[in-house]
Amino acid sequence: MLTLEYKLDGKHTQYAAIEEGIRVMQFIRNKCLRAWMDHTDEGISKAAMSAYTAVLAKQFPFADNLGSQARQAASERAWKAVERFYADCDAKKPGKKGYPRFQKDCRSIEYKATSGWQLASDGRHITFSDGLGVGTLRLIGTRNIETFPEQQIKRVRIIRRADGYYAQFCVEVERQVEHIPAGKQLGIDMGLNAFYTDSDGYTEDNPRHYRKAEKKLKKLGQRVSRKKKGSNNRKKSRKTLAKHHLKVQRQREEHAKKLARALVTSTDLIAFEDLQVRNLVKNHYLAKSISDAGWSTFLGWVRYYAKLHGIGCVAVPPAYTSQVCSGCHAIVKKSLSVRTHCCPHCGLILDRDVNAALNILQEAIRILGHRTTAAP
Ligand SMILES: [Zn+2]
């Protein structure tokens, strides 16, 4: 899937219509969830939830204004929340099971396939034709959406962001890039001191702009809290804060994407720890650096590019990677503050993170070996 995004240019009345659509999306999603909750013992099925949207459209005229495909999408959102909850229960996950909640902060309308919207042939305008009355909006950006056959556009979303409204197109493309063999395999260790360290001994530092951006975020946050509640000034500074958040988010995404692409291009196999980032974040000491460095964003892009290049990409279980000697596999215990791995058994001396990266790579090769021998 390829995602193309354009900023939308329209009139205030059109933006208001989008807002109304977003409210209806949320309304339907929550109503579907309510229906599921009300069938306390067995819940209701995905199909029943989807059918219920038609009932809602009859019952509430404003819900009928939203196209049927978008209503379906809203029910699917509700179902996703339910599904996540079921999966958590099945996995017997400790702690909170993520019981589905009512949404209060919906930010988008979703259309499917080729229904409810129409792209102009010049690729510069989009017309939404359901009852919301959004009408035709100009697309700002140069992404050449018109070069894709319409049936390949699987989804269109209208998203509200801090600096305006955007149209996001999800295009189904089986893109494949010819991978030029790099002649090496890499394990990477995601660290706190560095962004990552690879098994060849290369270290990628934490991007500095995060820190800078974070300081500014803090300052802007304080500015908001100093303003009187409900005042116009507070509203204004809130908006500035939201815009800055958006900027930070985009920077992180850009950084992760660039890094992941370079990494995948330079190797024929990539291995990393299957980090349960969620679990780690609970530890407050680590939390900052982790959310900061955006590892999950980064690994998401690594997976994406690995698939695009058709190279191996393995997430290994994170067990003992830092404690095992990559030379002789003896366990060499060390605390977090010990930066060098010195093996008393085989005499190997290595940077702690490089040793971990080597272990990750070895484990990945072992897993792959099992996989290929197990395959028919
Ligand atoms: Zn050793």
Residues whose N, C-alpha, C, O or C-beta is under 5 A from the ligand:
A	BS01	ZN	C325 G327 C328 H329 C343 H345 C346 G347 L348
